[in-house]
Structures are given as C-alpha cells and as structure tokens.
Amino acid sequence: MLAVNPKKRKKKKGNVVVDYPLYVLLRIGLLILYRFKVESVLRFANFLGDQMWKHYDRGKQRTIDHLKASYPEKDDEWIEETGRRSFQHIVMLTVDMLFTPRLVKRDNWEQYSTYINLERTKWLIQGGQPVLMVTGHYGNFEIMGYLMGLFGFKTYSIARPLDNRFISKYLYSIREKAGQKIIDKKGASEYMQQMIEEGANIGFIADQDAGRKGVFVDFFGRKASTYKSIGLLAMQYNMPISVACCRRAGNRFFFEIEIQRLIMPQEWADKAKPLEWITAEYTKAIEDFVRKDPSQYWWLHRRWKHRPKEERKAAKQKKA
C-alpha cells in the first residue's frame, strides 16, 4: 500500500522476553485444549466469537458497514446475524488449524470432507500441469493446502509470517505436516520460477486490498483494489487458475470443498486487457462462492480501503 509521502518501513523486531513466554503459554494451552473433543472446542469457539462481536467495536462496525453496502436489500436483523456468525467462523478456523493434523489422515479424509466440481482441476494436477490455486478469507481456507499435501500434490502456499517468530514457526510446522510448503510472502518472487518448473501448485488468498496501484475490479458492486501478481503469473507461465473454497457444514469439523471456477489460458488469449480480465474473473468467482453462505466470509477485512483514481479525483473536486 502506498502512502501520500511513502517512507521505507523498518522491519518490526521481535521481543524475545515477550514472545517466548507467549509461545510457552500457547503450548500449555494446547495441551489442555487437546483433552477435549473438537466438537466441544468448536462450541467454545462460537462463544468466543460472540464475545468478539460484543466487544470488538471497530471490527463490528466495519463488518456491518461492509455487509450493508454489499447486501443493501437485507434488513438489520440479517446484517447483525450474518456479521456475528462471521466472527464465530474466524475463531472456529483457529480451532480447525490446530486440530486438522491430529484428525485428518490419508485413510480417513472422507470422514471430514466432501468435494464438488473437482475433477477437471484434479486431472490437470495429476497430469503434471502446475495450477494457481486461488481462494479468499472464507470458511476453512487453510485445510485445502493441507489436503493437497496429504494427497501427495506438490503445493506451495504464499503467506505472511506472524510477528512472534516462535508462534509463527510452530504454526507453520502444523500447516506443513501433510506435505504442503509455506513460503514467506516477501521472498516468494525469488522462488516462483523454481516452484513452477518443479510442477508445483501455488496457493494464494486473493481477496486483500492491494493499495492504490492494484487492479480495481468489481467486488459486490464496488471497485476493490486487487493484486496484479496472480494474473501476471498466469500470463507469464500460461497457468490455469482454479478458484476454490472450503465451506463449513454447521458447527462441525466437516467441510464442503468446491471448485467455483477454472480459468484456462485460452480464455484470456484474445482479450484486449488480459490482466484486468483475469483479475475480474477470479474476483467474480470469489464473490459467487461467498454469496452461497456470506456468514463464512471475513467481512471485517478492509477490502475496499483504497479507491480508484477517478473516485479520489471526484472526492477532491467535491470538497473544493
């Protein structure tokens, strides 16, 4: 994201005196947590989500604002319930991440998941075709990379590490247990060609604000700044883009994994502005799966933070 007068930000240094005790507390807490069944912990996660909704005023208001703008036809009761439920899903995702390696194995994955429209993407991957796997902050977006590693597909996920390096390293180890690899977002570009030449699939969470220099495409009826990297990679390496989601069933540790859209290279070959077309197409696919159950989306994200140049100019003229 660009500031009006951009200054190079210093990398935040960790504080070992604070960070390590927090890591130790986390590990002790997990020892207690693992004594309970996952269904019981998910019920407690719902309670914590309700507390977040009650007390995290800034996040709650942002969520309500985003929902009202995205669903102007819905009443206040629906907005309130959908927002509250979205906070529950955020906390439940944390539980999912911690319990997935303990529960989901190669011989029992059908107990925890079902699949929709997966065949074409699976055939591409099994045939050695690297695929860009795109999703959003929706449902259990973490388990998809885990399952791909579990099935033996070479998969890299691009992520930003936490500020606490001890907790970050531990959570990375959990996510990588089945075989997927986590690459730091800041250094990912250096390894991109190598990963693709290896025939690896690369996973992106593609619904974050990309600043003023992003590609502005429609998302729930408003322009949203979106990263160029996915479209540029797809064009450079002629890679298909598979837009997927993982939707929770009720409050259970059970998931419906769906490929919403498979975008093939020949589709953008004749487009006048292929980068804009690709970005709009996968963003529309993300919106389509969110609409199937909007309560599972992270509405508190500042998805529409930056505005297109024409909107900024119009706002300045109005003030003048």
C-alpha positions in Angstrom: 0.0 0.0 0.0 1.3 3.4 -0.9 1.1 6.4 1.4 1.0 10.0 0.2 4.6 10.5 1.2 5.9 6.9 1.3 8.7 6.1 3.7 10.5 2.8 4.0 9.1 1.0 6.9 11.5 -0.7 9.3 11.0 -4.4 9.9 9.4 -4.9 13.3 11.8 -6.7 15.6 10.6 -9.4 17.9 11.0 -9.1 21.6 12.2 -12.5 22.9 11.3 -11.6 26.5 7.7 -11.2 25.5 7.4 -13.5 22.5 8.9 -16.7 24.0 6.7 -16.7 27.2 3.6 -16.2 24.9 4.7 -19.2 22.8 5.1 -21.3 26.0 1.6 -20.2 27.2 0.2 -21.2 23.8 1.8 -24.7 24.0 0.5 -25.2 27.6 -3.0 -24.0 26.5 -2.9 -26.5 23.6 -2.1 -29.4 26.0 -5.3 -28.5 27.8 -7.3 -28.0 24.6 -6.4 -31.4 23.2 -8.0 -33.1 26.1 -11.4 -32.2 24.7 -13.2 -33.4 21.5 -13.1 -31.0 18.6 -16.9 -30.5 18.6 -16.7 -29.2 22.2 -13.9 -26.8 21.4 -15.8 -25.5 18.4 -18.8 -24.8 20.6 -16.5 -22.8 22.9 -15.1 -21.0 19.7 -18.6 -19.9 19.0 -18.9 -18.4 22.4 -15.6 -16.6 21.9 -16.8 -15.3 18.5 -19.9 -13.9 20.2 -17.7 -12.1 22.7 -15.6 -10.6 19.9 -18.8 -9.4 18.3 -19.9 -7.7 21.5 -16.6 -6.1 22.5 -14.6 -5.5 19.3 -16.5 -2.4 18.3 -14.3 -1.2 15.5 -14.3 -4.6 13.7 -18.0 -5.0 14.3 -18.8 -1.6 12.8 -16.6 -2.3 9.8 -18.3 -5.6 9.3 -21.8 -4.1 9.4 -20.8 -1.3 7.0 -19.4 -3.8 4.5 -22.4 -6.1 4.8 -24.9 -3.2 4.3 -23.0 -2.0 1.2 -22.8 -5.5 -0.2 -26.4 -6.5 0.6 -28.4 -3.3 0.5 -31.7 -5.3 0.2 -31.2 -7.1 3.6 -32.7 -5.9 6.8 -30.8 -5.0 10.0 -31.6 -8.3 11.7 -30.0 -10.3 8.8 -26.9 -8.0 8.8 -26.5 -8.4 12.6 -26.8 -12.2 12.5 -24.5 -12.6 9.5 -21.9 -10.4 11.0 -22.0 -12.2 14.4 -21.8 -15.5 12.7 -18.8 -14.4 10.6 -16.9 -13.7 13.9 -17.7 -17.2 15.1 -16.2 -18.6 11.9 -13.0 -16.7 12.4 -12.5 -18.3 15.8 -13.5 -21.7 14.6 -10.8 -21.5 11.9 -8.2 -21.3 14.6 -9.5 -24.5 16.2 -9.5 -26.2 12.7 -5.9 -25.3 12.2 -4.8 -26.8 15.5 -6.9 -30.0 15.2 -6.5 -30.8 11.5 -3.2 -32.6 11.7 -4.5 -34.6 14.7 -7.7 -35.7 13.0 -7.3 -35.8 9.2 -5.2 -38.6 7.8 -4.8 -40.1 4.4 -7.1 -43.0 5.2 -9.9 -41.1 6.8 -10.3 -37.7 5.0 -13.7 -38.7 3.7 -15.0 -38.5 7.3 -14.3 -34.8 7.3 -14.8 -33.5 3.8 -16.8 -33.8 0.6 -16.0 -32.4 -2.9 -17.8 -30.5 -5.6 -16.7 -29.9 -9.2 -13.1 -31.0 -8.5 -12.5 -33.4 -11.4 -11.0 -31.0 -14.1 -8.6 -29.4 -11.7 -7.6 -32.8 -10.3 -6.9 -34.1 -13.9 -4.7 -31.1 -14.6 -2.7 -31.6 -11.5 -2.3 -35.3 -11.9 -1.2 -34.7 -15.5 1.7 -32.6 -14.2 0.2 -29.2 -15.1 1.0 -26.6 -12.4 -2.1 -24.7 -11.3 -2.6 -21.4 -9.4 -5.0 -22.2 -6.6 -6.9 -19.1 -5.6 -9.3 -18.6 -2.6 -10.5 -16.0 -0.2 -10.8 -15.5 3.6 -13.8 -17.8 3.7 -14.7 -20.9 5.7 -11.7 -23.0 6.3 -9.3 -21.8 3.7 -6.3 -23.4 5.5 -7.4 -27.0 5.1 -7.2 -27.0 1.3 -3.4 -26.7 1.2 -3.2 -29.4 3.9 -5.3 -31.8 2.0 -3.4 -31.3 -1.3 -0.2 -32.1 0.6 -1.9 -35.1 2.2 -2.8 -36.4 -1.3 0.7 -36.1 -2.5 0.3 -33.0 -4.7 3.3 -30.7 -4.6 1.9 -27.5 -3.2 3.2 -24.1 -2.0 1.2 -21.6 -0.1 2.2 -17.9 0.0 1.7 -16.4 3.5 2.9 -13.7 5.8 4.6 -14.9 9.0 3.4 -13.7 12.4 5.4 -11.1 14.3 6.0 -13.6 17.1 8.6 -15.9 15.4 8.2 -18.7 17.9 4.5 -19.0 17.4 4.8 -18.4 13.6 7.3 -21.2 13.3 5.1 -23.6 15.3 2.0 -22.8 13.3 4.0 -23.2 10.1 5.1 -26.7 11.2 1.4 -27.6 11.8 0.4 -26.4 8.4 3.3 -28.2 6.7 2.8 -31.5 8.4 1.0 -33.2 5.5 3.5 -32.0 2.9 2.5 -28.5 1.7 5.2 -25.9 1.9 4.7 -22.4 3.2 6.6 -19.6 1.5 7.1 -16.1 3.1 5.2 -13.6 1.0 8.1 -11.2 1.0 10.6 -13.6 -0.6 8.2 -15.6 -2.7 9.0 -14.0 -6.1 12.6 -15.3 -5.9 11.4 -18.9 -5.8 8.4 -18.6 -8.2 10.1 -19.9 -11.4 11.8 -22.7 -9.5 8.4 -23.8 -8.0 6.7 -23.7 -11.4 9.5 -25.7 -13.1 9.1 -28.3 -10.3 5.5 -28.7 -11.4 4.2 -27.3 -8.1 0.8 -25.8 -7.5 0.9 -22.3 -5.8 -1.9 -21.2 -3.5 -2.9 -17.6 -2.9 -5.5 -15.9 -0.7 -6.6 -13.3 -3.2 -9.1 -11.0 -1.5 -7.0 -8.4 0.3 -6.7 -4.7 -0.5 -3.7 -4.2 -2.9 -3.3 -0.4 -2.4 -3.6 2.4 -5.0 -1.5 0.5 -7.6 -3.7 -2.6 -7.6 -6.1 -3.6 -10.3 -9.5 -2.2 -9.5 -12.3 -4.7 -10.3 -15.9 -5.2 -9.2 -16.5 -7.0 -5.9 -20.0 -6.9 -4.5 -20.9 -3.9 -6.7 -17.9 -1.8 -5.7 -14.4 -1.4 -7.1 -11.8 -3.2 -5.0 -8.1 -3.0 -5.3 -6.7 -6.4 -6.2 -3.1 -7.7 -6.5 -1.7 -8.0 -10.0 0.6 -10.9 -9.2 -1.8 -13.7 -9.9 -2.8 -12.5 -13.3 0.8 -11.7 -14.2 2.0 -15.2 -13.2 -0.8 -16.9 -15.1 0.0 -14.9 -18.2 3.8 -15.4 -17.9 3.7 -19.2 -17.3 0.4 -20.0 -19.1 -1.0 -21.4 -16.0 -4.7 -22.3 -15.3 -6.3 -20.6 -12.3 -8.5 -22.7 -10.1 -10.8 -20.7 -7.8 -11.8 -22.8 -4.8 -13.5 -22.5 -1.4 -13.9 -24.7 1.7 -17.3 -24.2 3.3 -18.1 -25.5 6.8 -21.1 -27.6 7.5 -22.9 -26.1 10.5 -20.6 -26.0 13.5 -19.0 -29.3 12.7 -15.5 -30.3 11.7 -16.7 -31.2 8.3 -16.2 -29.3 5.1 -17.5 -28.9 1.6 -14.7 -28.2 -0.8 -15.8 -26.7 -4.1 -14.0 -25.5 -7.3 -16.1 -22.5 -8.2 -14.3 -21.6 -11.4 -11.4 -23.0 -13.5 -9.9 -20.3 -15.7 -7.9 -21.7 -18.6 -5.2 -19.8 -20.5 -7.1 -19.9 -23.9 -9.9 -17.8 -22.3 -7.7 -14.7 -22.0 -5.7 -15.2 -25.2 -7.9 -12.9 -27.2 -8.7 -10.3 -24.5 -7.6 -6.7 -25.2 -6.6 -6.3 -21.5 -5.9 -9.8 -20.2 -4.6 -8.8 -16.8 -7.7 -6.9 -16.0 -9.9 -9.7 -17.4 -8.2 -12.4 -15.3 -8.4 -10.4 -12.1 -12.0 -9.5 -12.6 -12.9 -13.1 -13.5 -11.4 -14.8 -10.4 -12.7 -12.0 -8.1 -16.2 -12.6 -9.5 -15.7 -16.3 -8.7 -14.8 -15.5 -5.1 -17.9 -13.3 -4.8 -20.0 -16.2 -6.2 -18.9 -18.7 -3.6 -19.2 -16.1 -0.8 -22.8 -15.4 -1.8 -23.7 -19.1 -1.2 -23.1 -18.5 2.6 -22.0 -14.9 3.3 -21.7 -15.7 7.1 -18.5 -17.6 6.4 -16.7 -14.6 4.9 -14.3 -12.3 6.8 -16.2 -9.0 6.4 -14.1 -7.2 8.9 -11.2 -7.0 6.4 -10.6 -3.6 4.9 -11.3 -4.9 1.4 -12.4 -1.6 -0.1 -9.9 0.6 1.7 -8.3 2.2 -1.4 -10.3 3.8 -4.1 -9.7 4.1 -7.8 -8.1 7.3 -9.1 -11.3 8.6 -10.7 -13.2 8.3 -7.3 -10.4 10.1 -5.5 -10.4 12.9 -8.0 -14.2 13.2 -7.8 -14.0 13.3 -4.0 -11.4 16.2 -4.1 -13.5 18.1 -6.6 -16.5 17.8 -4.3 -14.5 19.1 -1.3 -13.2 22.0 -3.4 
